[in-house]
């Protein structure tokens, strides 16, 4: 199963060892789940997680965050984006996750900000938009 993961899910999974976001990260690290990335999504993760405020909140060093991102990149399915899809989401930075989900044929786009993605002008994509909690339940029903 291939999924595209929004930055807020990565952050939440690193911030707390409890909850669905951390569970999803563990599935990726255990290679039970394939995460799709593109150059744009990787650098979005890097930009957000390396902000001084975020580094302090996570209680990690810059090197630890870089090592984690390197491991994600190693395990992830890499996707080249040859064209831009602009669904005109309220947060312009969210468009890169739609592009990645489309290019990778992801089954799910996992985000804590469902409402920000619902207003997309583009309809009919194959991926399902779900929260980390919803994805956890789906995964648990299908695999455990």
Secondary structure, 3 states (H helix, E strand, C coil): CEEEECHHHHHHHHHCCCCHHHHHHHHHHCCCCEEEEEHHHHHHHHHHHCCHHHHHHHCCCHHHHHHHHHHHHHHCEEECCCCCCCCCCCCHHHHHHHHHHHHHCCCEEECCCHHHHHCCCCCCCCCEEECHHHHHHHHHHHHC
